[in-house]
Amino acid sequence: MNRSKRNAVRDAWRLAKPYWVSEEKWPARGLLLAVVALNLGNVYISVRLNEWNNAFYNALQKLDGGEFFRQLGVFCILAALFIVMAVYALYLSQMLQIRWRRWLTRRYLGAWLADRAYYQLELQSATDNPDQRISEDLNQFTSYVLTLSLGLLTSVVSLASFLVILWGLSGPAEIPIGPWGTLHLPAYLVWAALLYAGVGTWLTIKIGRPLVPLNFDQQRLEADFRFSLVRLRENAESVALYRGEAMELGVFQRRFGSVFENFWQIMKRQKRLAWFTSGYGQIALIFPVIVVAPRYFAKQIGLGGLMQVVSAFTSVQSSLSFIITSYTNIAAWQAVTERLSGFEERLSAIHHSALEQGTIVIRRAGVGVDVDGIDLDLPNGQALLRGVSFSAGRGAAVQISGPSGAGKSTLLRAIAGLWPYGRGEINLAKGRVLFVPQRPYLPLGTLAAALRYPGGDNDNFPDTMLATVLTQVGLGAFINDLDAVHDWSQRLSPGEQQRFAFARIFLMQPTLLFLDEATSALDERSEAQLYRLLRAAAWCPTIVSVGHRSTLGRFHDQVVQIADFMEIPDGCDDGEPACVPVGELGEVDVGKASRFGS
């Protein structure tokens, strides 16, 4: 446990340090200093209230009305100061937290998107639910770090202050130790507080230790369950057409069942911890009175002294019990820190590998596209394709054809720089390169913004140009909806979405164009119309198409059969039904690796 705590503290400091040395360091440090000063001010008020206890209760004991009302006035002033400082300490702490979270969110979003790390994380299935780590874990991390660190600082300062007071008020104790005589123990109340809190802390850690992995799992399971619900929304039409409600319900119930079972374990562990901490807290109310009562009955101190000693003892014991009262938050903080630390390590590894020259070298030189002897593997190192070579000059068109699962889409991923598993050299002409997948991505927002994607409104494409390209591809009916905000991926049919992708092509006019089954949802007539427009385009794009239809061949200058480059397992003759090509496994594995949160 100690090693785990040291690791958590080290990781937390590694995660937190960049903010405190960033461009926002001075406002952040200023806010932190103000919050610390306000918290220390409240410790000082607590010390003054401890002294006030002595004077107030002595006035009661002596029936001194004048002194009684004077001490009430002192209390009102101290209480007012305490309230003001407590309110502003909370306000400024929350201001610091949201500023820190904003900075961390920007940093992690940038790292997640840079070098297409988001894609590599999904491809490798190395990190579950990165969206949740950015949206929720960062919020909890900043909250827990500030709350626990300020609480620890306040407890330490309070402990030092009240230990001095308690040491001065506590008398010695004579403890008989049998034949060895009597042990003289100075300031015995201090030692009693240390022993009471020490034993309580040890037992709390022992009982609550399993909460750390349980909280870690709970975050992951909650995110998995939430993602399954979002996935149904995104694929509502497909599920409805398949009538797959029963299957989806089964998935939901299994995932929520895992959430339920893990939370049940957390409940049982927290119940055990609550039994102890509640008992500890109740005993703490009477414990200082019991240990100081002998001095009061011996008339060594008055009622005011008794109340001051009890207040000081309670403050010392409360400061020493910081771990006990905060252990649930400490366990949650450790879990969040572990999740963020693992996420950052994975992102750093991806960015580091991106800095190194990959085994698939992509150069921007020459004209058109030139693929020279590319070997592609699966993530586990198994061979997928060997010696893939083809070239196309400016304005030429190449069709990549072959059986499903042979690795055609994987080859396009490699050309796009998304597939790191392989060797070889690829030369691409300078200029804009556009890859169009089978299912185009339509972001949330207006239709015009979706058409300009990824440039959005920053690209200087007037609405008249948008209307022109929509008409070209047969979507003229949507011209009046350019400023309408909808979930266009749900409103447009698959065929309309593919026409929409071609509208983007005519808008952006890329030098190199890669189409991955980009017309699979269209009829042959519509497909032919779009390809004719492409081949007749004035900017003469170089086109590489992946497609199964034989009718596509007439729109291309050459057809590359991917089956010629497939790696056949040893002992099999090419074409034997019993021998499944490695490429078949490749596409399946890619699909599995792409399931978010699985």
Secondary structure, DSSP 8 states (H G I E B T S, - for coil): -HHHHHHHHHHHHHHHHHHHTSTTHHHHHHHHHHHHHHHHHHHHHHHHHHHHHHHHHHHHHHT-HHHHHHHHHHHHHHHHHHHHHHHHHHHHHHHHHHHHHHHHHHHHHHHHHGGGHHHHHHHHT-SS-HHHIIIIIHHHHHHHHHHHHHHHHHHHHHHHHHHHHHHHH---EEEE-GGG-EEEETTHHHHHHHHHHHHHHHHHHHHHTTHHHHHHHHHHHHHHHHHHHHHHHHTHHHHHHHT-HHHHHHHHHHHHHHHHHHHHHHHHHHHHHHHHHHHHHHHHHHHHHHHHHHHHHTTSS-HHHHHHHHHHHHHHHHHHTHHHHHHHHHHHHHHHHHHHHHHHHHHHHHHHHHHS--SEEEEE-SSSEEEEEEEEE-TTS-EEEEEEEEEE-TT-EEEEE--TTSSHHHHHHHHTT---SEEEEEEE-SS-EEEE-SS----SEEHHHHHHTTTGGGS---HHHHHHHHHHTT-GGGGGGTT-EE-HHHHS-HHHHHHHHHHHHHHH--SEEEEESTTTTS-HHHHHHHHHHHHT-TT--EEEEE---GGGGGGSSEEEEGGGGB---TT--TT-TTS--HHHHHHHHHHHHT-TT-
